[in-house]
């Protein structure tokens, strides 16, 4: 009936919205008890001009108490990666990627933050604007 009235007045109905695409597993919230969590894939690639691969590539952050997690080399993409599960959602986290124990720049970071506390200061990266750590923005439902 509504479509008949719209035709009478020359109005068209709005098209039906397309079904939404499935949420990527690395960004979908996972419920851990009453606290939602999510998983994130961290990747690091050897910078241009560097031929010697590092011995160890790790990630550490506020999401895991600044415990180092080894990243595995993927020969097909010539990158190092790991997936961190159970990251508490609805909170912005800080993290660093460490190559042979030294902080390195992460091109995939959501932003920079001032280090807060001794753990973050231990892993900070010195930039033109002073010491920084990387930000991982909060994930929500």
TISE-289681 format. One record per residue: y, x, z of N, C-alpha, C, O in turn; chain; residue in one letter; residue number from 1. Coordinates in Angstrom, 3 decimals, always signed. Layout:
# residues N
     n.py     n.px     n.pz    ca.py    ca.px    ca.pz     c.py     c.px     c.pz     o.py     o.px     o.pz ch aa   i
        Y        X        Z        Y        X        Z        Y        X        Z        Y        X        Z  A  A NUM
...
This chain:
# residues 141
     n.py     n.px     n.pz    ca.py    ca.px    ca.pz     c.py     c.px     c.pz     o.py     o.px     o.pz ch aa   i
   -1.187   +0.821   +0.000   +0.000   +0.000   +0.000   +1.255   +0.868   +0.000   +2.225   +0.570   -0.698  A  X   1
   +1.231   +1.932   +0.779   +2.382   +2.821   +0.846   +2.654   +3.462   -0.508   +3.809   +3.621   -0.903  A  X   2
   +1.592   +3.829   -1.217   +1.796   +4.428   -2.536   +2.409   +3.407   -3.497   +3.211   +3.771   -4.357  A  X   3
   +2.039   +2.144   -3.357   +2.619   +1.098   -4.198   +4.109   +0.942   -3.941   +4.886   +0.770   -4.880  A  X   4
   +4.516   +1.001   -2.674   +5.937   +0.891   -2.320   +6.692   +2.105   -2.843   +7.797   +1.969   -3.368  A  X   5
   +6.101   +3.297   -2.703   +6.745   +4.508   -3.205   +6.929   +4.458   -4.716   +7.956   +4.905   -5.226  A  X   6
   +5.938   +3.915   -5.446   +6.056   +3.794   -6.892   +7.183   +2.835   -7.245   +7.917   +3.048   -8.210  A  X   7
   +7.312   +1.778   -6.452   +8.345   +0.775   -6.696   +9.731   +1.399   -6.625  +10.602   +1.069   -7.430  A  X   8
   +9.944   +2.310   -5.657  +11.250   +2.927   -5.473  +11.355   +4.287   -6.158  +12.358   +4.980   -5.989  A  X   9
  +10.335   +4.684   -6.931  +10.405   +5.927   -7.686  +10.177   +7.170   -6.838  +10.519   +8.278   -7.252  A  X  10
   +9.612   +6.994   -5.673   +9.351   +8.147   -4.818   +7.903   +8.561   -4.970   +7.019   +7.732   -5.190  A  X  11
   +7.678   +9.851   -4.848   +6.326  +10.364   -4.933   +5.863  +10.798   -3.553   +6.642  +11.267   -2.724  A  X  12
   +4.579  +10.626   -3.341   +4.022  +11.088   -2.075   +3.928  +12.607   -2.089   +3.710  +13.224   -3.131  A  X  13
   +4.096  +13.187   -0.920   +3.951  +14.637   -0.798   +2.496  +14.997   -1.041   +1.596  +14.288   -0.592  A  X  14
   +2.256  +16.105   -1.757   +0.870  +16.495   -2.013   +0.166  +16.864   -0.718   +0.782  +17.328   +0.242  A  X  15
   -1.141  +16.644   -0.721   -1.948  +17.004   +0.440   -1.908  +18.511   +0.607   -1.942  +19.252   -0.376  A  X  16
   -1.837  +18.964   +1.842   -1.847  +20.398   +2.111   -3.225  +20.955   +1.802   -4.246  +20.324   +2.077  A  X  17
   -3.235  +22.150   +1.224   -4.505  +22.811   +0.919   -5.172  +23.221   +2.221   -4.491  +23.505   +3.207  A  X  18
   -6.484  +23.254   +2.233   -7.157  +23.690   +3.452   -6.741  +25.115   +3.788   -6.569  +25.949   +2.899  A  X  19
   -6.584  +25.380   +5.056   -6.141  +26.708   +5.461   -7.257  +27.713   +5.246   -8.441  +27.389   +5.335  A  X  20
   -6.845  +28.950   +4.958   -7.808  +30.035   +4.752   -8.424  +30.417   +6.086   -7.780  +30.278   +7.126  A  X  21
   -9.649  +30.892   +6.074  -10.269  +31.299   +7.328   -9.530  +32.470   +7.945   -8.984  +33.315   +7.235  A  X  22
   -9.513  +32.516   +9.252   -8.843  +33.577   +9.983   -9.703  +34.822   +9.932  -10.917  +34.756  +10.127  A  X  23
   -9.071  +35.967   +9.667   -9.792  +37.234   +9.638  -10.402  +37.515  +10.998   -9.743  +37.292  +12.013  A  X  24
  -11.645  +37.998  +11.057  -12.269  +38.253  +12.350  -11.512  +39.273  +13.181  -11.580  +39.227  +14.410  A  X  25
  -10.779  +40.209  +12.540  -10.074  +41.213  +13.322   -8.826  +40.641  +13.981   -8.221  +41.300  +14.827  A  X  26
   -8.433  +39.435  +13.610   -7.249  +38.831  +14.203   -7.548  +37.521  +14.914   -6.641  +36.910  +15.479  A  X  27
   -8.797  +37.077  +14.901   -9.089  +35.785  +15.494   -9.290  +35.912  +16.995   -9.950  +36.846  +17.450  A  X  28
   -8.738  +34.998  +17.767   -8.916  +35.051  +19.207  -10.366  +34.785  +19.586  -11.029  +33.941  +18.984  A  X  29
  -10.840  +35.492  +20.563  -12.171  +35.309  +21.111  -11.967  +34.946  +22.569  -11.167  +35.580  +23.258  A  X  30
  -12.663  +33.960  +23.039  -12.482  +33.555  +24.424  -13.422  +34.335  +25.328  -14.640  +34.314  +25.149  A  X  31
  -12.843  +35.016  +26.295  -13.618  +35.742  +27.301  -13.324  +35.048  +28.617  -12.331  +35.345  +29.282  A  X  32
  -14.196  +34.119  +28.988  -13.907  +33.314  +30.163  -12.721  +32.432  +29.844  -12.729  +31.705  +28.851  A  X  33
  -11.694  +32.494  +30.689  -10.501  +31.694  +30.454   -9.414  +32.495  +29.749   -8.353  +31.952  +29.441  A  X  34
   -9.660  +33.782  +29.489   -8.664  +34.615  +28.826   -9.032  +34.828  +27.361  -10.130  +35.301  +27.066  A  X  35
   -8.141  +34.491  +26.448   -8.440  +34.758  +25.039   -8.299  +36.256  +24.736   -7.420  +36.928  +25.274  A  X  36
   -9.167  +36.756  +23.880   -9.113  +38.144  +23.443   -9.262  +38.181  +21.930   -9.571  +37.165  +21.307  A  X  37
   -9.045  +39.338  +21.345   -9.239  +39.510  +19.913   -9.709  +40.932  +19.647   -9.685  +41.785  +20.534  A  X  38
  -10.135  +41.172  +18.420  -10.584  +42.495  +17.994   -9.577  +43.054  +16.996   -8.929  +42.302  +16.268  A  X  39
   -9.453  +44.369  +16.970   -8.510  +45.038  +16.071   -9.183  +46.265  +15.491   -9.816  +47.032  +16.217  A  X  40
   -9.050  +46.456  +14.184   -9.550  +47.656  +13.520   -8.401  +48.659  +13.464   -7.338  +48.369  +12.915  A  X  41
   -8.622  +49.831  +14.031   -7.654  +50.928  +13.965   -8.123  +51.884  +12.879   -9.302  +52.238  +12.830  A  X  42
   -7.204  +52.309  +12.002   -7.531  +53.249  +10.928   -6.497  +54.361  +10.897   -5.313  +54.152  +11.162  A  X  43
   -6.988  +55.562  +10.560   -6.095  +56.704  +10.367   -6.600  +57.488   +9.171   -7.802  +57.702   +9.015  A  X  44
   -5.675  +57.912   +8.334   -6.017  +58.670   +7.132   -5.331  +60.030   +7.191   -4.192  +60.139   +7.647  A  X  45
   -6.025  +61.061   +6.729   -5.487  +62.410   +6.662   -4.243  +62.403   +5.779   -4.299  +61.901   +4.656  A  X  46
   -3.114  +62.949   +6.257   -1.886  +62.943   +5.452   -2.039  +63.758   +4.164   -2.864  +64.668   +4.082  A  X  47
   -1.235  +63.414   +3.173   -1.229  +64.144   +1.898   -0.972  +65.625   +2.158   -0.151  +65.992   +2.998  A  X  48
   -1.688  +66.458   +1.422   -1.482  +67.895   +1.535   -2.304  +68.576   +2.617   -2.307  +69.804   +2.708  A  X  49
   -3.004  +67.798   +3.441   -3.852  +68.373   +4.485   -5.306  +68.298   +4.017   -5.859  +67.211   +3.846  A  X  50
   -5.906  +69.452   +3.815   -7.273  +69.483   +3.313   -8.300  +69.606   +4.432   -9.432  +69.143   +4.293  A  X  51
   -7.911  +70.222   +5.531   -8.847  +70.464   +6.631   -8.981  +69.215   +7.497   -8.022  +68.822   +8.160  A  X  52
  -10.169  +68.579   +7.500  -10.345  +67.392   +8.351  -10.380  +67.775   +9.832  -10.844  +68.861  +10.179  A  X  53
   -9.898  +66.900  +10.694   -9.908  +67.188  +12.131  -11.314  +67.094  +12.709  -12.212  +66.499  +12.114  A  X  54
  -11.482  +67.695  +13.880  -12.770  +67.623  +14.582  -12.962  +66.256  +15.225  -14.052  +65.687  +15.173  A  X  55
  -11.891  +65.729  +15.835  -11.977  +64.476  +16.580  -10.739  +63.625  +16.312   -9.613  +64.122  +16.349  A  X  56
  -10.958  +62.337  +16.040   -9.868  +61.367  +15.925  -10.192  +60.257  +16.921  -11.299  +59.720  +16.921  A  X  57
   -9.206  +59.910  +17.782   -9.424  +58.919  +18.847   -8.239  +57.975  +18.931   -7.155  +58.269  +18.427  A  X  58
   -8.457  +56.843  +19.572   -7.394  +55.898  +19.881   -7.492  +55.581  +21.365   -8.589  +55.464  +21.910  A  X  59
   -6.342  +55.441  +22.016   -6.280  +55.059  +23.432   -5.080  +54.147  +23.596   -4.074  +54.306  +22.904  A  X  60
   -5.182  +53.187  +24.514   -4.064  +52.276  +24.690   -4.122  +51.483  +25.970   -5.069  +51.585  +26.750  A  X  61
   -3.094  +50.695  +26.166   -3.000  +49.867  +27.369   -4.080  +48.804  +27.401   -4.405  +48.285  +28.469  A  X  62
   -4.645  +48.470  +26.242   -5.692  +47.448  +26.160   -7.021  +47.921  +26.742   -7.894  +47.099  +27.020  A  X  63
   -7.193  +49.252  +26.934   -8.452  +49.755  +27.510   -8.222  +50.777  +28.617   -9.071  +51.635  +28.861  A  X  64
   -7.077  +50.687  +29.284   -6.782  +51.596  +30.393   -6.568  +53.029  +29.944   -6.791  +53.958  +30.719  A  X  65
   -6.137  +53.224  +28.699   -5.859  +54.538  +28.124   -7.094  +55.428  +28.079   -6.994  +56.652  +28.173  A  X  66
   -8.256  +54.803  +27.933   -9.500  +55.548  +27.718   -9.625  +55.864  +26.231   -9.446  +54.982  +25.392  A  X  67
   -9.930  +57.112  +25.903  -10.066  +57.516  +24.499  -11.326  +56.909  +23.895  -12.395  +56.934  +24.506  A  X  68
  -11.189  +56.366  +22.690  -12.306  +55.808  +21.931  -12.367  +56.574  +20.614  -11.384  +56.626  +19.875  A  X  69
  -13.518  +57.165  +20.324  -13.680  +57.948  +19.097  -13.626  +57.050  +17.867  -14.121  +55.923  +17.868  A  X  70
  -13.013  +57.582  +16.829  -12.965  +56.895  +15.542  -13.941  +57.626  +14.620  -14.021  +58.854  +14.640  A  X  71
  -14.674  +56.871  +13.822  -15.684  +57.434  +12.930  -15.112  +57.610  +11.536  -14.326  +56.784  +11.070  A  X  72
  -15.509  +58.691  +10.868  -15.029  +58.958   +9.506  -15.792  +58.092   +8.515  -17.018  +57.994   +8.562  A  X  73
  -15.038  +57.466   +7.618  -15.602  +56.694   +6.524  -15.378  +57.513   +5.258  -14.256  +57.581   +4.755  A  X  74
  -16.441  +58.136   +4.738  -16.325  +59.032   +3.591  -15.822  +58.320   +2.337  -15.123  +58.928   +1.527  A  X  75
  -16.164  +57.046   +2.164  -15.754  +56.329   +0.951  -14.246  +56.132   +0.876  -13.685  +56.120   -0.220  A  X  76
  -13.580  +55.978   +2.010  -12.122  +55.802   +2.022  -11.394  +57.032   +2.554  -10.164  +57.066   +2.593  A  X  77
  -12.165  +58.045   +2.966  -11.609  +59.257   +3.562  -10.640  +58.925   +4.697   -9.531  +59.452   +4.776  A  X  78
  -11.098  +58.039   +5.561  -10.293  +57.650   +6.715  -11.195  +57.579   +7.947  -12.421  +57.582   +7.839  A  X  79
  -10.568  +57.517   +9.102  -11.286  +57.366  +10.370  -10.956  +55.982  +10.887   -9.817  +55.530  +10.773  A  X  80
  -11.939  +55.306  +11.452  -11.683  +53.953  +11.941  -12.607  +53.593  +13.084  -13.681  +54.169  +13.255  A  X  81
  -12.160  +52.630  +13.852  -12.963  +52.028  +14.908  -12.430  +50.626  +15.151  -11.269  +50.327  +14.869  A  X  82
  -13.293  +49.776  +15.676  -12.887  +48.423  +16.048  -12.915  +48.330  +17.563  -13.919  +48.650  +18.199  A  X  83
  -11.814  +47.893  +18.127  -11.728  +47.663  +19.571  -11.856  +46.163  +19.780  -11.034  +45.383  +19.297  A  X  84
  -12.898  +45.769  +20.505  -13.120  +44.359  +20.842  -12.513  +44.058  +22.202  -12.189  +44.964  +22.970  A  X  85
  -12.370  +42.801  +22.478  -11.943  +42.337  +23.802  -10.531  +42.802  +24.177  -10.282  +43.116  +25.341  A  X  86
   -9.606  +42.852  +23.215   -8.209  +43.159  +23.533   -7.581  +41.883  +24.076   -7.607  +40.853  +23.401  A  X  87
   -7.013  +41.927  +25.284   -6.397  +40.723  +25.842   -5.288  +40.194  +24.923   -4.402  +40.939  +24.504  A  X  88
   -5.356  +38.909  +24.624   -4.378  +38.277  +23.731   -3.113  +37.894  +24.494   -3.051  +37.977  +25.721  A  X  89
   -2.122  +37.479  +23.737   -0.854  +36.980  +24.277   -0.117  +38.036  +25.094   +0.577  +37.716  +26.059  A  X  90
   -0.273  +39.295  +24.699   +0.387  +40.396  +25.395   +0.599  +41.519  +24.393   -0.294  +41.812  +23.599  A  X  91
   +1.765  +42.152  +24.418   +2.027  +43.296  +23.560   +1.461  +44.538  +24.233   +1.711  +44.781  +25.414  A  X  92
   +0.698  +45.323  +23.477   +0.065  +46.524  +24.010   +0.691  +47.770  +23.409   +1.309  +47.718  +22.345  A  X  93
   +0.524  +48.894  +24.101   +0.943  +50.197  +23.611   -0.303  +51.023  +23.357   -1.308  +50.868  +24.051  A  X  94
   -0.240  +51.906  +22.359   -1.393  +52.750  +22.055   -0.943  +54.007  +21.332   +0.211  +54.120  +20.918  A  X  95
   -1.874  +54.961  +21.183   -1.648  +56.173  +20.410   -2.929  +56.550  +19.692   -4.029  +56.288  +20.179  A  X  96
   -2.780  +57.163  +18.540   -3.904  +57.775  +17.836   -3.787  +59.272  +18.081   -2.716  +59.858  +17.921  A  X  97
   -4.891  +59.875  +18.467   -4.929  +61.296  +18.809   -5.845  +62.022  +17.826   -6.992  +61.622  +17.622  A  X  98
   -5.333  +63.081  +17.228   -6.108  +63.909  +16.303   -6.244  +65.276  +16.936   -5.257  +65.976  +17.167  A  X  99
   -7.487  +65.647  +17.213   -7.770  +66.886  +17.942   -6.934  +66.970  +19.221   -6.432  +68.033  +19.585  A  X 100
   -6.799  +65.830  +19.889   -6.102  +65.755  +21.169   -4.594  +65.608  +21.089   -3.944  +65.449  +22.122  A  X 101
   -4.016  +65.657  +19.893   -2.565  +65.576  +19.725   -2.169  +64.231  +19.132   -2.841  +63.735  +18.227  A  X 102
   -1.077  +63.627  +19.631   -0.627  +62.341  +19.069   -0.145  +62.516  +17.634   +0.500  +63.510  +17.297  A  X 103
   -0.468  +61.533  +16.793   -0.039  +61.548  +15.396   +0.571  +60.203  +15.050   +0.380  +59.214  +15.758  A  X 104
   +1.300  +60.185  +13.961   +1.950  +58.948  +13.506   +0.914  +57.975  +12.942   -0.018  +58.380  +12.247  A  X 105
   +1.087  +56.694  +13.249   +0.232  +55.638  +12.716   +1.076  +54.773  +11.792   +1.961  +54.048  +12.247  A  X 106
   +0.801  +54.851  +10.491   +1.559  +54.064   +9.501   +1.328  +52.572   +9.646   +2.104  +51.776   +9.118  A  X 107
   +0.270  +52.175  +10.355   -0.059  +50.759  +10.505   +0.453  +50.154  +11.802   +0.140  +49.004  +12.108  A  X 108
   +1.230  +50.904  +12.566   +1.727  +50.415  +13.855   +2.704  +49.259  +13.659   +3.395  +49.176  +12.643  A  X 109
   +2.747  +48.377  +14.639   +3.683  +47.252  +14.608   +5.092  +47.676  +15.004   +6.044  +46.930  +14.775  A  X 110
   +5.241  +48.856  +15.590   +6.550  +49.344  +16.000   +6.411  +50.457  +17.014   +5.306  +50.887  +17.345  A  X 111
   +7.563  +50.923  +17.506   +7.616  +51.972  +18.515   +8.096  +51.391  +19.835   +8.815  +50.391  +19.858  A  X 112
   +7.699  +52.016  +20.927   +8.175  +51.624  +22.254   +8.408  +52.890  +23.073   +7.807  +53.933  +22.818  A  X 113
   +9.275  +52.776  +24.040   +9.489  +53.869  +24.989   +8.255  +53.944  +25.891   +7.754  +52.910  +26.334  A  X 114
   +7.764  +55.145  +26.164   +6.605  +55.249  +27.052   +6.965  +54.801  +28.466   +8.035  +55.125  +28.982  A  X 115
   +6.061  +54.057  +29.076   +6.258  +53.567  +30.441   +5.060  +54.004  +31.271   +3.932  +53.590  +31.005  A  X 116
   +5.296  +54.812  +32.243   +4.216  +55.244  +33.119   +3.579  +56.550  +32.678   +3.769  +56.990  +31.544  A  X 117
   +2.831  +57.163  +33.567   +2.262  +58.491  +33.294   +1.231  +58.500  +32.161   +1.159  +59.481  +31.421  A  X 118
   +0.436  +57.447  +32.002   -0.551  +57.422  +30.918   +0.140  +57.453  +29.563   -0.261  +58.206  +28.676  A  X 119
   +1.158  +56.651  +29.403   +1.868  +56.614  +28.133   +2.633  +57.910  +27.896   +2.711  +58.379  +26.760  A  X 120
   +3.191  +58.487  +28.932   +3.904  +59.752  +28.785   +2.954  +60.882  +28.406   +3.352  +61.810  +27.703  A  X 121
   +1.723  +60.818  +28.855   +0.733  +61.850  +28.535   +0.428  +61.849  +27.037   +0.158  +62.906  +26.467  A  X 122
   +0.465  +60.679  +26.391   +0.099  +60.561  +24.982   +1.289  +60.359  +24.047   +1.091  +60.138  +22.853  A  X 123
   +2.499  +60.426  +24.550   +3.682  +60.113  +23.754   +3.837  +61.027  +22.534   +3.369  +62.165  +22.515  A  X 124
   +4.508  +60.485  +21.524   +4.827  +61.205  +20.303   +6.325  +61.471  +20.335   +7.112  +60.554  +20.571  A  X 125
   +6.726  +62.715  +20.099   +8.151  +63.039  +20.106   +8.717  +62.746  +18.719   +8.242  +63.279  +17.716  A  X 126
   +9.737  +61.895  +18.678  +10.384  +61.514  +17.423  +11.849  +61.934  +17.464  +12.319  +62.479  +18.462  A  X 127
  +12.567  +61.676  +16.368  +14.002  +61.980  +16.318  +14.775  +61.237  +17.400  +15.810  +61.711  +17.868  A  X 128
  +14.273  +60.078  +17.792  +14.954  +59.255  +18.804  +14.375  +59.433  +20.196  +14.711  +58.679  +21.110  A  X 129
  +13.518  +60.413  +20.364  +12.931  +60.670  +21.671  +11.460  +60.304  +21.704  +10.868  +59.989  +20.672  A  X 130
  +10.866  +60.346  +22.900   +9.434  +60.058  +23.020   +9.138  +58.594  +22.743   +9.892  +57.704  +23.136  A  X 131
   +8.006  +58.360  +22.048   +7.606  +57.000  +21.698   +6.088  +56.864  +21.742   +5.352  +57.843  +21.618  A  X 132
   +5.647  +55.630  +21.921   +4.257  +55.226  +21.747   +4.282  +54.071  +20.756   +5.336  +53.488  +20.502  A  X 133
   +3.125  +53.742  +20.197   +3.053  +52.659  +19.232   +2.830  +51.323  +19.901   +2.252  +51.241  +20.985  A  X 134
   +3.297  +50.273  +19.239   +3.141  +48.918  +19.755   +2.116  +48.158  +18.934   +2.035  +48.312  +17.715  A  X 135
   +1.337  +47.338  +19.618   +0.417  +46.389  +18.998   +0.872  +45.034  +19.505   +0.659  +44.698  +20.669  A  X 136
   +1.503  +44.249  +18.626   +2.078  +42.981  +19.061   +1.026  +42.018  +19.536   -0.130  +42.073  +19.117  A  X 137
   +1.438  +41.139  +20.410   +0.563  +40.131  +21.004   -0.050  +39.262  +19.938   +0.580  +38.943  +18.930  A  X 138
   -1.284  +38.886  +20.174   -1.986  +37.948  +19.303   -2.090  +36.624  +20.049   -2.286  +36.595  +21.264  A  X 139
   -1.959  +35.561  +19.328   -2.029  +34.243  +19.950   -3.053  +33.392  +19.225   -3.546  +33.763  +18.161  A  X 140
   -3.364  +32.254  +19.808   -4.320  +31.323  +19.182   -3.807  +30.851  +17.854   -4.471  +30.064  +17.180  A  X 141
